[in-house]
């Protein structure tokens, strides 16, 4: 199993990240790209459950809650808050792929599909155009497209700045090519295919002119792995 946002193998760990610029120096020395070791901070924390009980999976919701709590503390400690006093500066968490949530997209012939997570424009017409590109690129690379899932979110917890800039967040699922067997070598080949196809998405949408220079133009594939 792999982390949703990284592709790394870490079956028991939840990782949270926070990056910001913090400095006790004056404005001239407080540069975002300063090489001074005290002018920037990048925090990485790991919370893991290394024991499973009663045959249950290592990952539990408690691990997720503790990770979010630790992330919230680090944001306050690093002053990683935007001008509205609520919105963060972009930190987040990485977890295993939550297969139980995706049971409707699994089958006997595809027990472990490729899972993509993508930020899309809020405008439906733009969003549908990008979705069509994603599906066509997948099919052109022998990846059978299974379907889309809109990620449920709670905008009530967002600060004004974050809420105004929030993209539409979706997940999509694909089946591995028929030519790949279900073994470790084939699984690695599937991962390489997903990586290359992910890079192809941007190339194809830009060729079609699906680029918008406004506050609703973001298109970003955060992850694509299995």
C-alpha positions as CSV (number, residue, x, y, z in Angstrom):
1,X,0.0,0.0,0.0
2,X,1.2,3.5,-0.7
3,X,0.8,7.0,0.7
4,X,-1.9,8.9,-1.1
5,X,0.3,12.0,-1.7
6,X,3.7,10.5,-2.1
7,X,3.8,6.9,-3.4
8,X,6.2,5.9,-0.6
9,X,5.8,2.6,1.2
10,X,4.9,3.3,4.8
11,X,2.1,1.0,5.9
12,X,1.7,2.2,9.5
13,X,2.6,5.9,9.4
14,X,0.8,9.2,9.1
15,X,3.0,12.1,8.1
16,X,2.2,15.8,8.5
17,X,4.1,18.6,6.9
18,X,4.3,22.3,7.6
19,X,6.6,24.7,5.7
20,X,6.8,28.4,6.3
21,X,9.3,31.2,6.6
22,X,10.0,32.3,10.2
23,X,12.8,34.7,11.3
24,X,13.8,36.9,14.1
25,X,15.8,39.1,11.8
26,X,14.8,42.4,10.3
27,X,13.0,42.7,6.9
28,X,16.2,42.9,4.9
29,X,17.3,39.5,6.1
30,X,13.9,37.8,6.1
31,X,13.9,36.5,2.5
32,X,11.8,33.6,1.4
33,X,14.7,31.9,-0.3
34,X,17.4,32.9,2.2
35,X,20.1,30.3,2.7
36,X,20.5,31.2,6.4
37,X,19.6,28.1,8.5
38,X,17.4,30.1,10.8
39,X,15.4,31.9,8.2
40,X,13.1,29.1,7.1
41,X,11.5,26.1,8.7
42,X,10.3,22.8,7.3
43,X,8.7,20.4,9.8
44,X,8.0,16.7,9.2
45,X,6.3,14.6,11.9
46,X,5.4,11.0,11.9
47,X,2.6,9.4,14.0
48,X,2.4,5.6,13.7
49,X,0.5,2.7,15.2
50,X,2.9,-0.3,14.9
51,X,0.6,-2.8,16.5
52,X,-2.8,-4.1,15.2
53,X,-5.3,-5.6,17.5
54,X,-7.9,-8.3,16.7
55,X,-6.7,-8.6,13.1
56,X,-7.5,-5.0,12.3
57,X,-5.5,-2.9,10.0
58,X,-2.6,-0.8,11.5
59,X,-4.2,2.5,10.4
60,X,-7.0,3.8,12.6
61,X,-9.0,7.0,12.7
62,X,-7.3,7.8,16.0
63,X,-3.9,8.1,14.2
64,X,-5.5,10.5,11.8
65,X,-7.0,12.6,14.6
66,X,-3.6,12.8,16.4
67,X,-1.8,13.7,13.2
68,X,-4.3,16.6,12.6
69,X,-3.8,17.7,16.2
70,X,0.0,17.7,15.8
71,X,-0.3,19.6,12.5
72,X,-2.5,22.3,14.1
73,X,0.0,22.8,16.9
74,X,2.9,23.1,14.5
75,X,1.0,25.7,12.4
76,X,0.4,27.8,15.5
77,X,4.0,27.4,16.7
78,X,5.4,28.3,13.3
79,X,2.9,31.2,12.8
80,X,1.9,29.4,9.6
81,X,-1.4,31.4,9.4
82,X,-2.6,33.8,6.7
83,X,-3.8,37.3,7.3
84,X,-7.4,36.3,8.1
85,X,-6.0,34.6,11.2
86,X,-7.6,31.3,10.3
87,X,-6.4,30.0,6.9
88,X,-3.2,28.0,6.9
89,X,-0.3,28.4,4.5
90,X,-0.7,25.0,2.8
91,X,0.4,22.3,5.2
92,X,-1.2,18.9,5.0
93,X,-1.1,15.2,5.9
94,X,-0.2,12.0,4.0
95,X,-1.9,8.7,4.7
96,X,-2.2,5.2,3.2
97,X,-4.8,4.9,0.5
98,X,-8.1,4.4,2.4
99,X,-9.3,1.3,0.4
100,X,-12.4,0.9,2.6
101,X,-13.7,4.2,1.3
102,X,-13.1,3.1,-2.3
103,X,-14.8,-0.3,-2.2
104,X,-17.3,0.7,-4.9
105,X,-14.3,1.2,-7.3
106,X,-12.7,-2.2,-6.6
107,X,-13.6,-5.6,-8.1
108,X,-12.3,-9.2,-8.3
109,X,-10.6,-8.3,-11.5
110,X,-9.2,-5.1,-10.1
111,X,-8.6,-5.4,-6.3
112,X,-6.2,-2.5,-6.2
113,X,-6.9,0.2,-8.9
114,X,-4.8,3.3,-9.6
115,X,-6.2,6.2,-7.5
116,X,-5.7,9.8,-8.6
117,X,-6.4,12.9,-6.5
118,X,-6.9,16.1,-8.4
119,X,-7.7,19.8,-7.8
120,X,-10.1,21.1,-10.5
121,X,-11.8,24.4,-11.3
122,X,-15.0,25.2,-9.5
123,X,-16.7,26.1,-12.8
124,X,-18.5,22.9,-14.0
125,X,-17.8,23.6,-17.7
126,X,-14.1,23.9,-17.1
127,X,-14.1,21.0,-14.8
128,X,-15.9,18.7,-17.3
129,X,-13.4,19.7,-20.0
130,X,-10.4,18.7,-17.8
131,X,-12.2,15.4,-16.8
132,X,-12.5,14.6,-20.5
133,X,-8.8,15.1,-21.0
134,X,-8.0,12.9,-18.0
135,X,-10.2,10.1,-19.3
136,X,-8.9,10.3,-22.9
137,X,-5.2,10.3,-21.7
138,X,-5.9,7.2,-19.5
139,X,-7.6,5.3,-22.3
140,X,-4.8,6.2,-24.7
141,X,-2.3,4.6,-22.3
142,X,-4.3,1.3,-21.8
143,X,-5.7,2.4,-18.5
144,X,-9.4,1.4,-18.3
145,X,-11.2,4.3,-16.6
146,X,-13.4,3.2,-13.7
147,X,-14.9,6.4,-12.5
148,X,-14.9,9.7,-10.6
149,X,-15.5,10.4,-6.9
150,X,-16.1,13.9,-5.6
151,X,-14.2,14.3,-2.3
152,X,-16.6,15.4,0.5
153,X,-15.4,18.5,2.3
154,X,-16.6,20.8,5.0
155,X,-16.1,24.4,3.9
156,X,-17.5,25.7,7.2
157,X,-14.1,25.0,8.9
158,X,-12.1,27.1,6.3
159,X,-11.0,30.7,6.8
160,X,-12.2,33.3,4.3
161,X,-9.0,33.3,2.3
162,X,-8.9,29.5,2.0
163,X,-12.6,29.3,1.2
164,X,-12.4,31.8,-1.6
165,X,-9.5,30.0,-3.2
166,X,-10.6,26.4,-2.6
167,X,-10.6,24.2,-5.7
168,X,-13.1,21.4,-6.5
169,X,-11.4,18.2,-5.2
170,X,-12.0,14.9,-7.0
171,X,-10.6,11.4,-7.1
172,X,-10.5,9.1,-10.1
173,X,-9.8,5.4,-10.5
174,X,-8.2,3.3,-13.3
175,X,-7.6,-0.4,-13.9
176,X,-4.1,-1.6,-14.8
177,X,-3.4,-2.7,-18.4
178,X,-4.5,-6.3,-19.2
179,X,-0.9,-7.2,-20.2
180,X,0.3,-6.7,-16.6
181,X,0.2,-9.7,-14.2
182,X,-0.6,-9.3,-10.6
183,X,2.9,-9.6,-9.2
184,X,5.5,-7.2,-7.7
185,X,7.2,-6.5,-11.1
186,X,3.9,-5.8,-12.7
187,X,2.8,-3.6,-9.8
188,X,6.0,-1.6,-10.2
189,X,5.3,-1.3,-13.9
190,X,1.8,-0.1,-13.2
191,X,3.2,2.6,-10.9
192,X,5.6,3.8,-13.6
193,X,2.7,4.0,-16.0
194,X,0.7,6.0,-13.6
195,X,3.6,8.4,-13.1
196,X,4.1,9.0,-16.8
197,X,0.4,9.4,-17.5
198,X,0.2,11.9,-14.7
199,X,2.9,14.0,-16.4
200,X,0.9,13.7,-19.7
201,X,-2.2,15.2,-18.3
202,X,-0.7,18.7,-18.2
203,X,0.8,18.4,-21.7
204,X,-2.5,17.5,-23.3
205,X,-4.7,20.1,-21.5
206,X,-2.3,22.9,-22.4
207,X,-2.3,21.7,-26.1
208,X,-6.0,22.1,-26.0
209,X,-5.8,25.6,-24.4
210,X,-7.4,24.5,-21.2
211,X,-5.5,27.1,-19.1
212,X,-7.1,29.9,-17.2
213,X,-5.4,32.9,-15.7
214,X,-7.8,33.8,-12.9
215,X,-8.8,32.6,-9.4
216,X,-10.6,29.5,-10.7
217,X,-8.0,28.1,-13.0
218,X,-6.2,25.7,-10.8
219,X,-5.6,22.1,-12.2
220,X,-3.2,20.0,-10.1
221,X,-2.9,16.2,-9.8
222,X,-1.8,15.8,-6.2
223,X,-1.2,12.0,-6.5
224,X,-1.7,9.1,-8.9
225,X,-0.7,5.7,-7.5
226,X,-1.9,2.4,-6.3
